[in-house]
């Protein structure tokens, strides 16, 4: 049987780590490919060989995320500037800045990981990519640890 003919396994919301991009053409063009790259990097940080304990990074739009209570309870990274991502806009004055290049890019998160929530964005696609790289270099391991241990997994 062709694998594409099989019905896919159901998605377990309790295993998700969400990477949220805007439902905007600019976000689809620039942020979604970056989010897919980030999802692959985070998947590589799964530290267990037991598939039942592995987290599944998944990209979705801000519209899905903001309108689904189940998704909003999951560890989340919002990717993209506030003008193209409603979640980043919502979190802009709620999450502290952990890493900033003034006027260029920001990584927002609580370094104590009280909430596993991150916003990475910049003034241009390349600045947003630099924000994501700063997150990966400085905070991704702690985020994934918190996502795994602090969310009942």
N, CA and C of each residue as an Amber inpcrd file, in Angstrom:
protein
   459
   0.8500000  -1.1840000   0.0000000   0.0000000   0.0000000   0.0000000
   0.8900000   1.2410000   0.0000000   0.5210000   2.1900000  -0.8090000
   1.2310000   3.4660000  -0.8740000   1.0350000   4.2020000   0.4520000
   2.1200000   4.6750000   1.1060000   1.9730000   5.3740000   2.3960000
   1.0330000   6.5700000   2.3260000   0.9070000   7.1820000   1.1580000
   0.0100000   8.3280000   1.0310000  -1.4540000   7.9180000   1.0330000
  -1.7230000   6.6320000   0.8120000  -3.0990000   6.1380000   0.8300000
  -3.5740000   5.7870000   2.2360000  -2.6480000   5.6800000   3.1780000
  -3.0110000   5.3530000   4.5600000  -3.5920000   6.5580000   5.2590000
  -4.4960000   6.2920000   6.1610000  -5.0080000   7.3630000   7.0130000
  -3.9140000   7.6880000   8.0340000  -3.5610000   8.9630000   8.1880000
  -2.4840000   9.2930000   9.1340000  -2.9000000   9.0170000  10.5790000
  -1.8850000   8.7680000  11.3980000  -2.1460000   8.6060000  12.8270000
  -2.7250000   9.9060000  13.3680000  -3.6150000   9.8090000  14.3530000
  -4.1660000  11.0430000  14.9320000  -3.0680000  11.8490000  15.6280000
  -3.2540000  13.1500000  15.6390000  -2.3030000  14.0480000  16.3000000
  -2.6450000  14.1010000  17.7820000  -1.6530000  13.8350000  18.6240000
  -1.8350000  13.8920000  20.0740000  -1.4900000  15.3030000  20.5470000
  -2.4920000  16.1110000  20.9040000  -2.2010000  17.4870000  21.3260000
  -1.2610000  17.5580000  22.5220000  -1.2660000  16.5350000  23.3840000
  -0.4110000  16.5540000  24.5680000   1.0700000  16.3880000  24.2380000
   1.3860000  16.0000000  23.0170000   2.7800000  15.8250000  22.6150000
   3.3090000  17.0150000  21.8190000   2.4630000  18.0000000  21.5700000
   2.8440000  19.0860000  20.6700000   3.6640000  20.1830000  21.3430000
   4.6200000  20.6830000  20.6020000   5.2750000  21.9580000  20.8500000
   4.9330000  22.7790000  19.6230000   4.2390000  23.8850000  19.8180000
   3.7280000  24.6450000  18.6820000   4.6610000  25.7770000  18.2860000
   4.8060000  25.9280000  16.9900000   5.5220000  27.0580000  16.4130000
   4.4870000  27.7930000  15.5800000   4.1450000  28.9910000  16.0160000
   3.0210000  29.7280000  15.4430000   3.5290000  30.8220000  14.5110000
   3.0080000  30.7970000  13.2880000   3.2990000  31.8480000  12.3080000
   1.9980000  32.5670000  11.9750000   2.1180000  33.7440000  11.4300000
   0.9350000  34.5110000  11.0690000   0.2110000  33.9320000   9.8650000
  -1.0930000  34.1600000   9.8260000  -1.9090000  33.7930000   8.6620000
  -1.9100000  34.9980000   7.7250000  -0.7670000  35.2640000   7.1600000
  -0.5120000  36.4630000   6.3600000   0.4390000  36.0340000   5.2420000
   0.2900000  36.5890000   4.0560000   1.1360000  36.1620000   2.9420000
   2.6250000  36.3400000   3.2220000   2.9990000  37.4410000   3.8400000
   4.4180000  37.6410000   4.1620000   4.9050000  36.5800000   5.1460000
   4.0620000  36.2170000   6.1030000   4.4330000  35.1730000   7.0630000
   4.5690000  33.8220000   6.3620000   3.6710000  33.5350000   5.4340000
   3.7680000  32.2770000   4.6880000   5.0640000  32.2290000   3.8780000
   5.4250000  33.3390000   3.2810000   6.6210000  33.3660000   2.4410000
   7.9060000  33.2920000   3.2490000   8.0010000  34.0690000   4.3220000
   9.2670000  34.1950000   5.0440000   9.3170000  33.4100000   6.3470000
   8.2390000  33.4360000   7.1160000   8.2820000  32.8520000   8.4600000
   8.0200000  31.3480000   8.4750000   7.1220000  30.8590000   7.6240000
   6.8180000  29.4240000   7.6500000   8.0470000  28.5640000   7.3350000
   8.8460000  28.8750000   6.3030000  10.0450000  28.0500000   6.0870000
  11.0070000  28.0820000   7.2840000  11.1370000  29.2320000   7.9100000
  11.9790000  29.3520000   9.0940000  11.3950000  28.5370000  10.2510000
  10.0750000  28.5630000  10.3900000   9.4060000  27.7800000  11.4350000
   9.6060000  26.2830000  11.2090000   9.5650000  25.8550000   9.9590000
   9.7950000  24.4450000   9.6420000  11.2240000  24.0470000  10.0040000
  12.1740000  24.9190000   9.7200000  13.5670000  24.6780000  10.1250000
  13.6660000  24.5840000  11.6500000  13.0330000  25.5050000  12.3520000
  13.0430000  25.5000000  13.8150000  12.4240000  24.2100000  14.3520000
  11.3350000  23.7590000  13.7500000  10.6950000  22.5100000  14.1880000
  11.6710000  21.3430000  14.0790000  12.4260000  21.2860000  12.9950000
  13.4130000  20.2220000  12.8400000  14.5070000  20.2980000  13.8890000
  14.9670000  21.5020000  14.1830000  15.9920000  21.6800000  15.2210000
  15.4750000  21.2440000  16.5830000  14.2380000  21.6140000  16.9080000
  13.6600000  21.2320000  18.2010000  13.4410000  19.7250000  18.2810000
  13.0150000  19.1170000  17.1900000  12.8340000  17.6620000  17.1810000
  14.1560000  16.9690000  17.4830000  15.2520000  17.5420000  17.0160000
  16.5650000  16.9800000  17.2970000  16.9740000  17.0890000  18.7540000
  16.2600000  17.9010000  19.5240000  16.5580000  18.0470000  20.9550000
  15.7630000  17.0810000  21.8240000  14.9400000  16.2340000  21.2230000
  14.2750000  15.1850000  21.9960000  15.3600000  14.3010000  22.5860000
  15.3750000  14.1720000  23.8990000  16.4720000  13.4680000  24.5690000
  16.1050000  12.0560000  24.9870000  14.9810000  11.5670000  24.5400000
  14.5690000  10.2210000  24.9010000  14.4000000   9.3840000  23.6450000
  14.6970000   8.1070000  23.7680000  14.4960000   7.1960000  22.6390000
  13.0870000   6.6270000  22.6260000  12.3530000   6.8230000  23.7070000
  10.9910000   6.3000000  23.7940000  10.0480000   7.2160000  23.0190000
   9.4780000   6.7360000  21.9100000   8.5880000   7.5870000  21.1150000
   7.4150000   8.1480000  21.9180000   6.9830000   7.4430000  22.9400000
   5.8540000   7.9150000  23.7480000   6.2090000   9.1630000  24.5450000
   7.4960000   9.3900000  24.7900000   7.9270000  10.5480000  25.5690000
   8.4620000  11.6890000  24.7120000   8.4830000  11.5110000  23.4090000
   9.0270000  12.5500000  22.5410000   7.9840000  13.6150000  22.2470000
   8.4560000  14.8340000  22.2020000   7.5960000  15.9550000  21.8340000
   7.6150000  16.1280000  20.3220000   6.5310000  16.6350000  19.7920000
   6.3740000  16.7990000  18.3500000   6.2270000  18.2780000  18.0050000
   7.3080000  18.9270000  17.5660000   7.1820000  20.3140000  17.1250000
   6.3210000  20.3910000  15.8630000   5.3560000  21.3030000  15.8590000
   4.4400000  21.4460000  14.7340000   4.1850000  22.9190000  14.4620000
   4.1660000  23.2710000  13.1960000   3.8960000  24.6420000  12.7710000
   2.4010000  24.8030000  12.5380000   1.8490000  25.9050000  13.0380000
   0.4480000  26.2360000  12.7590000   0.3130000  27.7580000  12.6730000
  -0.8330000  28.2110000  12.2090000  -1.0430000  29.6590000  12.1000000
  -1.6100000  30.2240000  13.3940000  -1.4620000  31.5340000  13.5140000
  -2.0000000  32.2390000  14.6760000  -3.5140000  32.0700000  14.7760000
  -4.2060000  31.9660000  13.6520000  -5.6650000  31.7790000  13.6910000
  -6.0450000  30.4660000  14.3570000  -5.3660000  29.3740000  13.9930000
  -5.6350000  28.0890000  14.6480000  -5.3440000  28.1950000  16.1430000
  -4.1700000  28.7050000  16.4560000  -3.7120000  28.7510000  17.8430000
  -4.6370000  29.5800000  18.7230000  -4.9510000  30.7740000  18.2900000
  -5.7330000  31.6910000  19.1250000  -7.1770000  31.2520000  19.2970000
  -7.6520000  30.3690000  18.4360000  -9.0420000  29.9230000  18.5050000
  -9.2040000  28.5070000  19.0260000  -8.1570000  27.9310000  19.6180000
  -8.2300000  26.5540000  20.1090000  -7.6470000  26.4800000  21.5210000
  -8.5130000  26.2580000  22.5020000  -8.0720000  26.1920000  23.9030000
  -7.0100000  25.1240000  24.1250000  -7.1470000  23.9750000  23.4770000
  -6.1870000  22.8880000  23.6570000  -4.7960000  23.3100000  23.2000000
  -4.7240000  23.9770000  22.0630000  -3.4210000  24.4200000  21.5560000
  -2.8030000  25.4850000  22.4480000  -3.6150000  26.3750000  22.9770000
  -3.0830000  27.4660000  23.8030000  -2.4960000  26.9710000  25.1210000
  -2.7540000  25.7360000  25.4980000  -2.1730000  25.1770000  26.7250000
  -0.8240000  24.5020000  26.4850000  -0.3710000  24.4640000  25.2450000
   0.8730000  23.7790000  24.9100000   2.0640000  24.7430000  24.8880000
   3.2900000  24.2190000  25.0860000   4.4820000  25.0490000  24.9280000
   4.4910000  25.6340000  23.5150000   4.8020000  26.9250000  23.4190000
   4.6110000  27.6150000  22.1440000   5.7280000  28.6050000  21.8620000
   6.1140000  28.6430000  20.5910000   7.0290000  29.6530000  20.0820000
   6.2830000  30.4110000  18.9940000   6.1780000  31.7070000  19.1590000
   5.5690000  32.5560000  18.1400000   6.6880000  33.1500000  17.3020000
   6.5720000  32.9970000  15.9900000   7.6420000  33.4090000  15.0970000
   7.1080000  34.4290000  14.0990000   7.7380000  35.5860000  14.0600000
   7.3300000  36.6300000  13.1250000   6.9390000  37.9000000  13.8520000
   7.0500000  38.9930000  13.1430000   6.8070000  40.3200000  13.7190000
   5.3370000  40.5400000  14.0590000   5.0720000  41.4410000  15.0060000
   3.6900000  41.7050000  15.4290000   2.7660000  42.1610000  14.3030000
   3.3020000  42.7430000  13.2480000   2.4240000  43.1880000  12.1640000
   1.9590000  42.0540000  11.2520000   2.5450000  40.8600000  11.3880000
   2.0980000  39.7100000  10.5910000   1.7050000  38.5070000  11.4400000
   1.8650000  38.5880000  12.7620000   1.5430000  37.4720000  13.6450000
   0.7750000  38.0110000  14.8520000  -0.4930000  37.6550000  14.9370000
  -1.3510000  38.1620000  16.0150000  -0.8930000  37.6770000  17.3880000
  -0.3110000  36.4800000  17.4670000   0.1690000  35.9920000  18.7590000
   1.3720000  36.8120000  19.2250000   2.2990000  37.0930000  18.3360000
   3.4310000  37.9550000  18.7030000   2.9240000  39.3150000  19.1580000
   1.9420000  39.8610000  18.4510000   1.3740000  41.1610000  18.8340000
   0.7610000  41.0810000  20.2270000   0.0580000  39.9930000  20.5280000
  -0.5720000  39.8260000  21.8390000   0.4830000  39.7030000  22.9380000
   1.5410000  38.9500000  22.6740000   2.5730000  38.7220000  23.6820000
   3.5640000  39.8800000  23.8120000   3.5520000  40.8260000  22.8900000
   4.5810000  41.8730000  22.8410000   4.7660000  42.6000000  24.1700000
   3.6830000  42.8710000  24.8880000   3.8070000  43.5740000  26.1690000
   3.6090000  42.6400000  27.3650000   3.5660000  41.3360000  27.1120000
   3.3520000  40.3730000  28.1930000   4.5880000  39.5290000  28.5080000
   5.4040000  39.2490000  27.5040000   6.6190000  38.4670000  27.7230000
   7.8200000  39.3990000  27.8540000   8.7030000  39.1270000  28.8110000
   9.9060000  39.9560000  28.9190000  10.8740000  39.6690000  27.7710000
  11.6900000  40.6380000  27.4590000  12.7320000  40.4550000  26.4480000
  13.9290000  39.7850000  27.1020000  14.3620000  38.6720000  26.5220000
  15.5270000  37.9600000  27.0340000  16.7780000  38.2940000  26.2310000
  16.5860000  38.5830000  24.9540000  17.7080000  38.9070000  24.0720000
  17.2010000  39.9100000  23.0460000  17.8970000  41.0270000  22.9260000
  17.4720000  42.0760000  22.0030000  18.6820000  42.7110000  21.3360000
  18.5660000  42.9500000  20.0590000  19.4550000  43.8590000  19.3500000
  18.5600000  45.0520000  19.0480000  18.7670000  46.1230000  19.7710000
  17.8610000  47.2770000  19.7740000  17.4710000  47.7140000  18.3660000
  16.1680000  47.7510000  18.1400000  15.6380000  48.1980000  16.8650000
  15.7720000  47.1970000  15.7310000  16.2700000  45.9730000  16.0360000
  16.5050000  44.9870000  14.9780000  15.7660000  43.6770000  15.2330000
  15.9680000  43.0850000  16.4160000  15.3670000  41.7780000  16.6960000
  15.1580000  41.6000000  18.1870000  14.2440000  40.7000000  18.5130000
  13.9300000  40.4170000  19.9130000  13.5890000  38.9420000  20.0860000
  14.0670000  38.3780000  21.1830000  13.6190000  37.0730000  21.6570000
  12.9820000  37.3330000  23.0120000  11.6900000  37.0680000  23.1100000
  10.9580000  37.3060000  24.3560000  10.6340000  35.9710000  25.0150000
  10.9370000  35.8780000  26.3020000  10.6140000  34.6900000  27.0830000
  10.9190000  34.9620000  28.5420000  10.3510000  34.1500000  29.3940000
  10.6500000  34.1840000  30.8220000  11.8020000  33.2140000  31.0540000
  12.9800000  33.7190000  31.3920000  14.1510000  32.8510000  31.5370000
  14.0040000  31.8450000  32.6750000  13.0490000  32.0480000  33.5720000
  12.7750000  31.0700000  34.6300000  11.8430000  29.9680000  34.1380000
  11.3120000  30.1140000  32.9340000  10.4070000  29.1450000  32.3010000
   9.1480000  28.8920000  33.1090000   8.6350000  29.9400000  33.7940000
   7.3430000  29.7870000  34.4630000   6.2520000  29.4760000  33.4500000
   6.3750000  30.0360000  32.2720000   5.4890000  29.7250000  31.1470000
   6.3680000  29.3420000  29.9640000   6.1220000  28.1960000  29.3390000
   6.9140000  27.8320000  28.1620000   6.3790000  28.5570000  26.9270000
   6.6700000  29.8470000  26.8610000   6.1890000  30.7050000  25.7790000
   7.3460000  31.5720000  25.3030000   7.5190000  31.6390000  23.9750000
   8.6250000  32.3750000  23.3730000   8.0970000  33.1360000  22.1640000
   8.5970000  34.3380000  21.9630000   8.3460000  35.0740000  20.7210000
   9.6950000  35.4600000  20.1230000   9.8920000  35.1150000  18.8550000
  11.1140000  35.4550000  18.1200000  10.7140000  36.2850000  16.9130000
  11.2630000  37.4880000  16.8250000  10.9000000  38.3230000  15.6830000
  11.9300000  39.4090000  15.4520000  11.8880000  39.9410000  14.2310000
  12.7930000  41.0080000  13.8590000  12.1300000  41.9480000  12.8700000
  12.8750000  42.9660000  12.4600000  12.3130000  43.9860000  11.5720000
  12.3240000  43.5570000  10.1100000  12.9490000  42.4290000   9.8190000
  13.0280000  41.9070000   8.4560000  13.1050000  40.3840000   8.5400000
  12.9190000  39.6910000   7.4270000  13.0630000  38.2330000   7.4720000
  14.4390000  37.7870000   7.9700000  15.4960000  38.4700000   7.5620000
  16.8240000  38.0640000   8.0340000  17.0010000  38.3480000   9.5230000
  16.4120000  39.4280000  10.0150000  16.4850000  39.7220000  11.4530000
  15.6910000  38.6890000  12.2480000  14.5440000  38.2660000  11.7360000
  13.7730000  37.2130000  12.4040000  14.5730000  35.9170000  12.4240000
  15.2530000  35.6020000  11.3320000  16.0970000  34.4020000  11.2990000
  17.2100000  34.4960000  12.3420000  17.7700000  35.6790000  12.5250000
  18.7960000  35.8630000  13.5580000  18.2020000  35.7030000  14.9550000
  16.9680000  36.1520000  15.1600000  16.3010000  35.9660000  16.4570000
  16.0930000  34.4830000  16.7330000  15.6730000  33.7410000  15.7200000
  15.4870000  32.2940000  15.8860000  16.8190000  31.6320000  16.2110000
  17.8870000  32.0320000  15.5320000  19.1920000  31.4430000  15.8190000
  19.6420000  31.7740000  17.2390000  19.3830000  32.9870000  17.6880000
  19.7180000  33.3530000  19.0700000  18.9400000  32.4800000  20.0510000
  17.6570000  32.2380000  19.7680000  16.8670000  31.3440000  20.6140000
  17.4830000  29.9470000  20.6280000  17.8090000  29.4210000  19.4620000
  18.3910000  28.0760000  19.3890000  19.7070000  28.0000000  20.1560000
  20.5470000  29.0010000  20.0070000  21.8610000  28.9960000  20.6530000
  21.7760000  29.1560000  22.1680000  20.8200000  29.9480000  22.6490000
  20.8060000  30.3250000  24.0610000  19.7240000  29.6350000  24.8960000
  18.5770000  29.3450000  24.3090000  17.4150000  28.9850000  25.1260000
  16.6960000  27.7020000  24.7280000  16.9650000  27.1480000  23.5740000
  16.1580000  26.0310000  23.0680000  16.2160000  24.8010000  23.9710000
  17.3920000  24.4530000  24.4750000  17.4960000  23.2680000  25.3400000
  16.6650000  23.4500000  26.6060000  16.7370000  24.6180000  27.2230000
  15.9340000  24.8840000  28.4190000  14.4500000  24.8700000  28.1180000
  14.0750000  25.4280000  26.9790000  12.6720000  25.4260000  26.5710000
  12.1570000  23.9950000  26.4030000  12.9140000  23.1660000  25.6930000
  12.4650000  21.7850000  25.4700000  12.4420000  20.9920000  26.7730000
  13.4010000  21.2450000  27.6630000  13.3790000  20.5740000  28.9690000
  12.1100000  20.9570000  29.7280000  11.7980000  22.2460000  29.7520000
  10.5840000  22.7140000  30.4360000   9.3350000  22.1490000  29.7670000
   9.3380000  22.1070000  28.4470000   8.1890000  21.5690000  27.7250000
   7.9650000  20.1040000  28.0830000   9.0410000  19.3610000  28.2310000
   8.9300000  17.9350000  28.5260000   8.5800000  17.6840000  29.9890000
   9.2420000  18.3710000  30.9000000   9.0650000  18.0690000  32.3210000
   7.9620000  18.8740000  32.9790000   7.6970000  20.0470000  32.4610000
   6.7310000  20.9200000  33.1060000   5.3240000  20.8100000  32.5860000
   5.1260000  20.0060000  31.5510000   3.8060000  19.9150000  30.9470000
   3.2070000  18.5240000  31.1260000   3.6770000  17.7980000  32.1330000
   3.0870000  16.5050000  32.4390000   3.5550000  15.3690000  31.5500000
   4.7050000  15.5030000  30.9300000   5.2220000  14.4280000  30.0740000
   6.4190000  13.7900000  30.7230000
